[in-house]
Amino acid sequence: MPLLAGLLFGALFMLGGLPVLVLGLVAVLVLVSVLAKPLRGLLAFCVVAPFIPWTTVTLGIRMTVSEALLALTWAGVAWQWLMGRLPPLQRGPTERAMGWLILWSLVPLVVGQLTVHGVEGNGPVNWVRWLLNLSTLFLVPLLTPRPEQRRQMMDCLIVGFAAMLALSLFYFLRTPDARVMIPVLASLKYAHPEAIQDIFSANYTRMASPWVHPNSTGGALLLGVPLAFFYGITQTGWRRALGMAVTLAGAAGIVFSGSRGALLCMAALVVWLAWRRAPGAGRTLLIGGVLAAVMLIAYPPAQERLLSLFQGSKDASTSVRFDEYRNFHRAVERYPLGLGFKVDPPPPGTDLFGISNLWLNYMYKLGAPAMLLFIAVTVAWWREVRQLGDLARMNTDNALRVGSVGAMLAALLTGFIDHYFSFTQVLLALFWLTMAISLQQSRPLPPPPAPPRPTP
């Protein structure tokens, strides 16, 4: 083994010099560290995914660093299973329903490969990447069975959101032009620079972020803000300060991004929490309303986005959504078993539209059975988490549960007006991660491990 390691690092040094050798050493250290303790891979994902979600790396195939960390984590899990050091996967009602959805996805995967022609795309690779994004639902209960491990995970997640907001707000407040973010994302090796250029040029008055599209930014913050708030209020010291900072900055980010769906759903969540008498929700509703009014007065682009809600079909994006619903039946007729994983809706070279609806997008891409199975997953989840108890009494035992359930409800509510929680890489992983957190907080703690038997 030492001889092989020496040959490997010697070859790296000869081929690429000192920088490549250093990168190789770092990669080996990370690999060994995660194989020894897979939780480290999940913690790294929780920092990287909210901060720089679509930074890419090539490991045989090009994928995001976030997905590569999930793949590495699963490699560590497999190794620990071989060593007999990890329990089997959680098999609750929600996980079983997800298993059926994964099993069905093989059908549109095969059908899409055979029926979608004239487009570039690797269906099997995209399917594997989709599975990696879903896998956070299984990794959280497997790797964070104890409260102290969940606390580590939440610390990393809040740090990731804080870093993303610091970067986004810094550039926005310095130069309120989304196009200044383009060279930053190019240096982070984001794929499809031409698409990034188009998005930031079309919406240059809205806050840019590493999530690129303003609606994706709003969707990510819709998950991050409730988690940060309810985690922070039960902590002390830097954790509390960071949680409150992410809450305030995230709320401002939703307004500055101009994501109408995220803004409306966040407002609906706060109203629901105030109705349930959650501590601080009433004050948050009042303060948030005042701050939102100030931001709307001081920031004209936000005024335009809000007023467009009342323009109906005269608004361009609303008009497109009406066209999508009117033409959706044509897509279902052409692809009754789903479009598959070769390409995302709408397929290029056709006169079909996409669909801005979470559930119908499952039907579009994976067929009607997948939509029903996704509904089954969310119903099974709701049955497990719905007993929230008295929200007026908030403590460390139920605060994160309320925050994660609230974030999921807000995310599902956006599904009626947009589809980004269905198949958007990395954002999808955070969606299922949040669901897993709510399930973990709702289930009883596992019994402590039995002490080792004394040797005679």
N, C-alpha and C positions, 0 to 999 in steps of 0.2 A: 504493500500500500504506500509506504513512503516513497518508493522508487517511482510508482505511477504518478503520485502527486508532483514529484520533482520534474518528471518528464512533461506533465501537463503544463505546469507553470513556466517551465523553460521554453516550451513551444509558444505559449502566449507572449512571453517577453520577446522572443525572436520575431514573431509575426507582427506584433503591434507596439512593442516598446513598453515603457514603464506604465503609461496610462491604462493600457489593456490588461497588464499584469495586475494592477491595483483593482480594476473592476472585476477581474476574475477572482481575486482573493475575497473581495467583498461578497460576490455572488456565492462563493462556496461557504463563507461564514453564515450568510443568511439561510442558505439551504440546510446546513447542519443544525442551525438554531431552531428552525421551524420543524424539521424532522424530529428533533428531540422534544419540542414542546409546541404542538400545533396552535395553541392559543396565541402565540406570538404572531403567527400569520394573520389570524383574525383581527388582532389588535392593530397590526399594520394596515390592514384593509380599512378599518374604521377611521384611521387618520387620512389615508390617501383618497378614499372614495369621495368624501364630501369636498375635499380640497382641490384635487386635480383629477377629476373622474376619468377623463378620456386621454390622458397621457399614454402613449402606446409603447410597446416593446415587441420585438420579433423573437419568438421562441419556436422556430419552425413555421408558425403562422403568426400573423400580426394580431395582437390583442391588446387590450388596455392593461396597464400595470395593476389596476384593481382586480381584474379577472385573473391575471397571472398570480397575484397573491392568494386568491381563492383556490386556484389550482394547486399551488404549493402547499396551502393549508390542508387540502384533501390528501396530498401525498404524505404529509405528516400524520394525518389521521389513519391512513392505510398502514403506515409503518407501526404506529402505536397499537393498532388492532392486531397486527402480526405478533407484537410483543405481549399482547394480552393486557395492555395498560389502560384501555378505554372501554367503556360500556357500549352496547349496541345503540343504534339510532333510536331516538324517541319515536314511538308509534301511537301518538294520540290521534283523535279523530281528524284534526286538521292535517296532520302529516299523511294519514292514510288517504284522505281526499286528494292531496297533492300528488301522491304516488299514482293514482288513477289518471290524473291530468298528464303526468309525465309519460305514462304508458300509452295513452291515446295519441300523444304528440308524434309517435312513430308513424302513424297513418298519414297525416298531412306532410310529414317529412318526405316519405317515399312518393306520395302522389304529386307533391309539388316538384320534385326532381323530374318527374316524367311528363308533367303537363305544362310547366312554365318554360317557354322557349325564348330564345333571342335576347337573353339578359345574362350578364355576368354575375356570378355569385356561387358560393360554396355552401350548399344547404347543410351537409353534415357538420361542417365547422361552426356555422352559425347556430346549429342545434346544440352543440356541445357548449358554446358560449352562453346560450340561453339557460342550459342546465346549471352552469356555474353561478349565474345570477340568481336562480331559484334556490341554490343550495344554502344560502344564508339561513333559510327557515330551519334547516336541519343542523347547521353548525352551531348556532347559538345554544340550544339546549344540550348539545353534546359537549361543548367546550366551556360553557359557563354555568355549571350546575349550582355553584355556590354564590352567595351574595357578593363576596369580595371579588370574584372573577367578573361578575356583571358590573361592579363598580369600575374596574379597570377598563372594561369595554366602553362604558359610558364616558369615562374620562377621555379616551382616545377619540370617540365620536364627536364630543363637544369641541375638543381641540381642532379636529378636522374642519368642522363648520366655522369655528372662529377664524382659522387661517383663510378659508375661502372668502369670508365676509371682509376680513382685513384687506385682502388683495383687491377685491371688487370695489369696496367703498373708497379705498385709497385712490385708485385710478379714476373712479367716477367723480369724487370731490375735487380732484386735481384738474381733470379735463373731462367734462360731461359729454364725451364723444366715445361711443362704444368701439370705434375703430382703433383706438389706442391699445386695446387689448390684443389685437391681431398678432403683433410681433412677440408678445409674451407667450401666447398659446403656441406659436410656431416654434419657439425655443423649447417648449415642453413636448414637442413631437406629437402634436395633435394631427390626426389624419384629416384628409379632405380640406386642405386650406382654402380651396375655391368656394366651398360651401360656407365656411366660416366667414370669408370675405363678403359673401352675398347676405348672410344673416345680419352681420354687424352693420353693413352699409344700409340695409333696408330699415333697421331699427336703431339708428345711431344715437338717438336721443334717450334711449332706455339704457339702464345700467347694464354694462357687460360683466360677465363672470366666467369662470372656468366651465360652467355648464352651457355656455355658448348661447342657446336659444333662451329668450326671456321667460318663456313658459316652463322650460326645464328648470331654470333658476327658481322660479316661483314654486314649482313642485318640490324641489329639494328642500327649500326653506319651510314649506308647509309641513314637512316631516321634522326638520331640525328645531324649529322654534318651540313647539309644545314639549318635545323631549328635553330641550335645554331648560325651559322654564320649570317644569315639574321636577326635574332632577336637581336644579339649582336651589329651589326653595327649601329642600330638606338637607342641604349640605352646609358646611361652614368654610370659612377661609377662602382660598383661591378658587375652589370648586363653585362656591356660591357666586362669587364675583364673575367668574367666567360664564356661568350659566345665565346670569342676568344680562351680561353684555351681549351674548349671542341672541338672547330673546329680543332685546331692543334693536340691535343692529339687523337681526333677521327680519323684524317687522318693517324696518325702514327699507331693507332690501326688497321686500315684496312690493312695496309701493314704488320704489325707483325702477324696478324691473318692468313694471307696467303689466304684470300678469293679472288680468281681471279675475280669472277663475280662482287663483290662489288667494287673492285679496278677499273675494266674496266668501270663500270657504273658511278662511281664517276668521273672518267676522262671524260667520255662522257658528264656528266652534266656540268662540268666546261667549257668544250669546247663550249657547247651550250650557257652558260651564257656569255662567252667572245664574241661569235658571236652576241648575243643580246646586247652587250655593257653594261652589268651590272657593276656597280662600283666595282672595286677591282678584277673582275673576271680575267682580263688579267694578273695582278700582281700575283694573286693566281695561275694561270696556270703556270707562269714562276717559281715562288718560289716553288710550289708543284712539278714541274718537277725536279728542282735541288735537293730538299730534298728527293724525291723518288729515284733519282739516287744515292744519298749518302747512303740512307738506303739499297738499293740493293747491293751496293758495300760492306757495312759494315756488312750486315746480309745475309750470304750464303743461309739459308733456303728460304728467299724471292726470291733469284736468281733462285733457283730450281723451285719454284712455277711459276714464270714468264716464264721461259724457257719451262715449260711443256705445255704452250699454243701453242707452235709451234711444238709439237711432234705428234699432231693429235691422231690417234687411238693407238699409242704406249703408250700414257699416260693412267694410270690405270683408273682414274675417267672419262676421256673422253671416253674410251672404254666401260665402264659401261653405260654411257649415250647412246651410239650408240645401245647397246643391249636393253636398255629400249625402245627406239623408234621402233626397229625392232619387239619387242614382245608386243607392246602396244595393238595391235588389238586383241590379245588373251584375255586380261583382259576385253576389252569392250564386246567381244562376250560372256564371262562367266557372266559378271555383266552388262547387258545393261542399267539397271536403277541405276547403281552405287553400290558401295560397302557398302554404308551406314556409320553409326557412330559406329558400334560395334568394328571395328578394322581399323587401318590405312594401306594404301597400302605399300608393297604387303602383301596379307593375308598369315599368317603362314601356313605351311603345304602344300603349292602349289608350282608349278614351275614358278609362275608368277613373273614379275619384277615390280618395282615401276616406276615412271616417273618424271624426273627432268624438269618439265614445269608447270608453274603456271596455265594456262588455261586447259591443258590436265589433270592436277591433279583434277580440279573441275569435269571434265568429268569422271575420274576414280572413284571418291568417291561419287559423287551425280548425275551422268548421264549427257548426252549431254544437256538437257534443263538447267541444272544448269550452265554449261559453257556459254551458250548463255545468261542467265540471268546475270551472272557476267560481261560479255562483255557489256550488257545493262547498268549495274550500272556504269561502267567506262566511257562509252560513255556519259551518262547523266551527270556524274561529269565533264568531259572535256568540255561539252557545257556550263556549268556554270562558269568555271574558266579560259577558254582559253584567254579571253581578258585581257592580262596582261599589256597592255599599253606600255609606253616608259620606258624600264628598265634602261635607262641611268640616270633617275631621281628617285633616291631611297629615300624614306622617311618612316616615321612610318606608313603611311597608306597602303603602298604596299610592304614593305620589307618582312614581314612575309608571305604575300600572295605568293610572288615569291619563298621564301624558302620552303614553304609547297608544292606548286605545283611542284617545282623542285625535292623535295624529293620523291613525288609520282611518277613522271616520271622516276626517277632513279630506284625506287622499281619495277615499272612495267617492266622496261627494263630487270631487272634481271630475270623476269619471263620466258624469253626465254631459260635460262640456269639452272634455279633452281626453286623449288616449295615452298620455306619456307614461303612465304607470303600468302599461301592458307589456311592451317589448323594448323600451328604451334601456340600452345597456347601462349598467351601474346604478342608475336611478331605480331600476327594477330590483336590483340587489338590496338597496336601502329600504325599499318598500317591504320586501319580505323579511329583512332584518328587523324592521320596526314591528311587524306582525309577530315575529319570534320573541321579541322582548316582551310584548304584551302577554303572550302565552306563558312565558316563563314567570312573569310577575303574578299571573293568575293561578298558576298551579302550585300545589304544596311543595315545599322543599324536599329533596330526596333525603333519605336517612343518612346519617354520617357513616363513613366507612367503618367496618368492624375492625377493632384493634387486632394486630397480628397475634397469632397464638404463640404462647411461650414455648420455646424449644425445650424438650426434656433434658 
